[in-house]
Amino acid sequence: LFTSCATDDIAAKIAAIQSATKSTVDTNVSIRATVTEVQQSADRIRVAMEVQAQTVTAITAAVDETALAADSMSATIGAIREDTETVASEIDRVGQGFAALDGQLGNLKTSAGDFVAKVAA
């Protein structure tokens, strides 16, 4: 009877150990699945961050290009302003030349009138 009780006790302990082992294995499987999900999430986050980094790089390049274009446009506008000032100055000189020519034509008219008067007399 004592052996039978001991055997039943040992069998019960073995069953408890087997149950605990199965529970541990099931828990480990669950933990492994969770770790896999976390790794997959981390991979997705890493990919998203890489895409964002590429986007930031593209934006930075576009801003740099825009700044260069603005600088170039500023230089072009400055050159146009200088050329406009030069043309305006040349137009002023042409106007002065016409005024001088008008004065000389007036003198020529007077001289021609005097000459005609002398020849006619």
C-alpha positions as CSV (number, residue, x, y, z in Angstrom):
1,L,0.0,0.0,0.0
2,F,2.9,2.3,0.8
3,T,4.5,1.6,-2.5
4,S,1.2,2.2,-4.3
5,C,0.8,5.6,-2.7
6,A,4.4,6.5,-3.4
7,T,4.0,5.5,-7.0
8,D,0.8,7.5,-7.3
9,D,2.6,10.5,-5.6
10,I,5.5,10.2,-8.0
11,A,3.1,9.8,-11.0
12,A,1.3,13.0,-9.8
13,K,4.5,14.9,-9.5
14,I,5.7,13.7,-12.9
15,A,2.3,14.8,-14.4
16,A,2.7,18.2,-12.6
17,I,6.2,18.5,-14.0
18,Q,5.0,17.6,-17.5
19,S,2.2,20.1,-17.2
20,A,4.5,22.8,-16.0
21,T,7.0,22.0,-18.8
22,K,4.2,22.1,-21.4
23,S,3.1,25.5,-20.0
24,T,6.7,26.7,-20.1
25,V,7.1,25.6,-23.7
26,D,3.8,27.2,-24.7
27,T,4.9,30.4,-22.9
28,N,8.2,30.3,-24.7
29,V,6.4,29.9,-28.0
30,S,4.3,32.9,-27.2
31,I,7.3,34.9,-26.1
32,R,9.1,34.0,-29.3
33,A,6.1,35.1,-31.4
34,T,6.0,38.4,-29.5
35,V,9.8,38.9,-30.0
36,T,9.3,38.2,-33.8
37,E,6.5,40.8,-33.9
38,V,8.7,43.3,-32.1
39,Q,11.5,42.7,-34.5
40,Q,9.2,43.1,-37.5
41,S,7.9,46.3,-36.1
42,A,11.4,47.5,-35.5
43,D,12.3,46.6,-39.1
44,R,9.2,48.6,-40.4
45,I,10.2,51.6,-38.2
46,R,13.8,51.4,-39.5
47,V,12.5,51.3,-43.1
48,A,10.2,54.3,-42.4
49,M,13.0,56.2,-40.8
50,E,15.2,55.5,-43.9
51,V,12.5,56.8,-46.2
52,Q,12.1,59.9,-44.0
53,A,15.9,60.5,-44.0
54,Q,15.8,60.2,-47.8
55,T,12.9,62.7,-47.9
56,V,14.8,65.1,-45.7
57,T,17.9,64.8,-47.9
58,A,15.7,65.5,-51.0
59,I,14.1,68.5,-49.3
60,T,17.6,69.8,-48.3
61,A,18.8,69.4,-51.8
62,A,15.8,71.3,-53.2
63,V,16.3,74.1,-50.7
64,D,19.9,74.3,-51.6
65,E,19.0,74.4,-55.3
66,T,16.4,77.1,-54.7
67,A,18.9,79.2,-52.7
68,L,21.4,78.9,-55.6
69,A,18.7,79.8,-58.1
70,A,17.7,82.8,-56.0
71,D,21.3,83.9,-55.7
72,S,21.7,83.6,-59.5
73,M,18.5,85.5,-60.1
74,S,19.7,88.2,-57.7
75,A,23.0,88.5,-59.6
76,T,21.0,88.6,-62.9
77,I,18.7,91.3,-61.6
78,G,21.8,93.3,-60.5
79,A,23.4,93.0,-64.0
80,I,20.1,94.0,-65.6
81,R,19.9,97.1,-63.3
82,E,23.5,98.0,-64.3
83,D,22.8,97.6,-68.0
84,T,19.6,99.6,-67.6
85,E,21.5,102.4,-66.0
86,T,24.1,102.3,-68.8
87,V,21.4,102.5,-71.5
88,A,19.7,105.4,-69.7
89,S,23.0,107.2,-69.5
90,E,23.6,106.6,-73.2
91,I,20.1,107.9,-74.0
92,D,20.9,111.0,-72.1
93,R,24.1,111.5,-74.1
94,V,22.1,111.0,-77.4
95,G,19.7,113.6,-76.2
96,Q,22.6,116.0,-75.5
97,G,24.0,115.2,-79.0
98,F,20.6,116.1,-80.6
99,A,20.6,119.3,-78.6
100,A,24.1,120.2,-79.8
101,L,23.1,119.3,-83.4
102,D,20.0,121.5,-83.1
103,G,22.2,124.4,-82.0
104,Q,24.6,123.8,-84.9
105,L,21.6,123.6,-87.4
106,G,20.4,126.9,-86.0
107,N,23.8,128.4,-86.6
108,L,23.9,126.9,-90.1
109,K,20.5,128.4,-90.9
110,T,21.6,131.8,-89.7
111,S,24.8,131.6,-91.7
112,A,22.9,130.4,-94.8
113,G,20.5,133.2,-94.4
114,D,23.3,135.8,-94.1
115,F,25.1,134.2,-97.1
116,V,21.9,134.4,-99.2
117,A,21.4,138.0,-98.2
118,K,24.9,138.9,-99.2
119,V,24.7,137.1,-102.5
120,A,21.4,138.7,-103.3
121,A,22.7,142.2,-102.5
